[in-house]
Amino acid sequence: MHTLFNDGNRIQDEHQPAECLLVIDSGYSHTTVTPLINGRPVQHAIRRLDIGGKFLTNYLKEQLSIRAFYAMDETYVVNELKESVCFVSEEFSRHLESTWKGGKRDRREVDTSIVIDYVLPDYETVHHGVIRPHNPSTAVKGSAPQGQPSREKVVTLGNERFTIPELLFNPGDVGMKEAGLPAIVMESVDALPEGLRPAMLVNIVLVGGNANIPGLQTRLYVYTWSYHALLAANW
């Protein structure tokens, strides 16, 4: 469980009552935003996004099947891969540019701080996937002794690392006609009485499996804190 705005030691003041809590639960099947007042959900302000961990894993399976290897029957492997390498980007456009190799006339070096090699498990010698620095000259050759064929299966991951969790913020990227996570947070808060909105935005708790995706907490903080500052300025 991650608390966005309170490290557990801050004493609530009169503008940040402890009885107000906004719970963002991003789990296996979907993501919900639930305002709680004195521990009770405000039903008319609950919002839901039909994207959860299962959706992200399935989309990653599709992308890997197109670009690397047939992964549609490898749910466990791909889910482990997702949990190991994916992150939410704070500079999406720049990261997208830095992981693009370009066409034949526009070859460029990719950002090796983002592009990595991932050794897939074979469940004989490798029981869990292994992350390696990207090396285009050796990544597909493996590390078997000289003269012996390698049994390693290595997949190179670039923009898949951050475009998959980006769907939580921009479902329209895959044609879904739903608002992203920041938008449903704002919709939920706006459905509450005006006087409660600032308190909700400084008492946000992020739970669920997707809460562990690196960068998610920071990205949400940027969106929600900007909105909180706007509300405070108009108070």
N, C-alpha and C positions, 0 to 999 in steps of 0.2 A: 504494500500500500504506500502511495506517495501523496504527501500533502504539498500542494503547490506553494502556498503562501505562508504556512506556519510550520516552523521547525519543531513545534511541540513545547517550546519554552516561552513563547510570546504570551503575555497577558492580554486578554481581550479588553478593548476599551468600549466606550459607549457606542461608537460608530461601527463596531465589529462584534456584534453579540454572538456568543458561542452557540445560541440556539438556532442560528442560521447556518446551513451547510448545503453545499452543492456537490453532489456525488456524480462523478463521471465514471461509468462502469463499462469498460471496453473488453468484452470477453470473447468467448468462442463463436457465438452465433450473431451477435449484434452489439451495438454500443448505445447506451442510454444515458441521459442526463436527467437527474432527479433532484429537485430542490427539497430539502427537509427543514421543517420548522418544528422545533422541540421534538425531533426524532420522527415526525410524521411526514410522509410524502405529500407534496402539493400536486394532486392528481392532474389538474388541468395544465400544469406547467411542465409535465414530463415530456421529454422529446426522445425520439429513437432514430438511430441510423442503422440501416440493414447491412452494415459491414462489421465483421468481427474477425477473429483469428482464422476461422475456417475459410472465409472469403479470400483473405490475403494469401493463405497457403495455396488454395486452388488457382488463384491468378498466377502465382509464382510457378506452379506446375505447368500452366499453359505457356508461359514465357520461356521456361527452360526447355520445354518440348519443341518449341519453335527454333530456339537459338543454340541449344547445346545437346541434349539427349532426351529420349522419350521418358517423361517423368510422371505421366498421368496415373500410373499404378504405384507410385512411390511416395505416398502421402507422408509416411513417417519420416523418410529421409529428407523430403523437401521441408517439412515442418521444422525439423532439427536445423536444417540449413538456414531457414528464415530466422529462427531464434538466435542463431549464431552470428549472422552477418548483416542483417537489415538494420537500418537506422532512419530516423526522420531528419531530413536535411533542413538546415536553416538558410541555405543558399541554393535553392533548387536549380535555378537557371544556370548558375556558375558550375555546379556539380554536373549538370547534364552536359554542358559544353565540354567540361574537362574529361568526360568519359567517352566522348564520341571520337571514333577513329577517322571519320571522314571517308570520302570516296577515293577512288584510285588516283585522282589528281590532287587530292588534298589529304595526304597521309600526315598524321600528327601523333605525337607521343601522348599517351593517356596518363592520367593522374594516378600514379601507383599508390598514393595514400588512400585511394578509393577502390580502384580496380585490384582485385585479389584473385588468387587461385584457391580452389577448395577441393581437397582430396575426398572423394566420396567413399563411404564405408563399404568394405566388401564382406564384413562380418566373419572374416577368417583372421586376417592380420590387422585390419583397421575396423574397429567397432563403432567409432564415432568419427564424424567428419573432421578434417584437419584444415585449418586456415594457413595459407602460405603467402608470402609476398609474391606479387605477380612477376613472373619471368617469362616473357614470350618465347624465349629460345629453348627453355627446358620444361615449361609447365606441362606440355602434352607428352613429354617423353618419359616422365616418371623418374624413379631413382633406383632402378634395378641394377645389379652389377653389370659391368661392361660385357657386351656380347649376349646378354640375356634379355628377352622381352619383358617389358614392365607390365604388371597386372594392375597398376594404379589407374583409376579413372579420375581425371582432373577436369573440373569445369571452371572457366574464368567468369567471374561475376563483376559487372560494372554498374551500370545505372539501375539494374534490378535491385541493388541493395537499398536504394532510397525511393525508387518509383513505386514499389509495392506498398509500403506503409503510407505513401503520399495519398493513396486512395481514401484514407480516413479524412483527409482535408479536402480532397477534390474528387468526389465520386464521378463527376462528369468526365473524367479522363477515360473511363470505360463505358461511357454512355448512360450512366445511372442518373435519373432525374431526381436526385436528392441533394439537399444541402449538406455541406461538409460539417465536420465536428465543431469548428469555431462558430459557424452559423447557427447550429442547433443549440449551442450553449447560450448564444445571445437571444435566440427565440425563447428559450426556457426562462431566462432571467427577465426578459421584457414582459413575460406573462404574469410576473409578480407585482405586487404593489411597489410603487416607485421608491418608497423609503427603505425597502428591503434589498434592493438590487446591489448597492455597494457592499453590503454585508455579505451577500452571497458570493460575490466575486473575490473577496479576500478570505473566504473559507471554502476552498475547493479541494476535494479529495479525489484522487485518481486511482482507480482500482481495476482489477481484471488482468488477464494475461498480457494484453497489449500495452499495459502500463509499463512493462519492462523494456519496451523498444527504446533504445537510446535516442535522445533528442525529442521524444514526444512531450515530455513534461516541459522542456524549455520552450518549444514551439507554442504550446498552449498558453504558457505564461505570457509570451509576447502578445498574443491576441487578446487574452482576457484582461491583462493589466492595462493595455491601451484603452479598452472599453471602460474599465474602472476609472481611469484617469479622466476620461470624458464625462462620466457621470459625476465625479467629484467636482469637476470644474463648473458643472451646471447646478450643483446643489445649493 
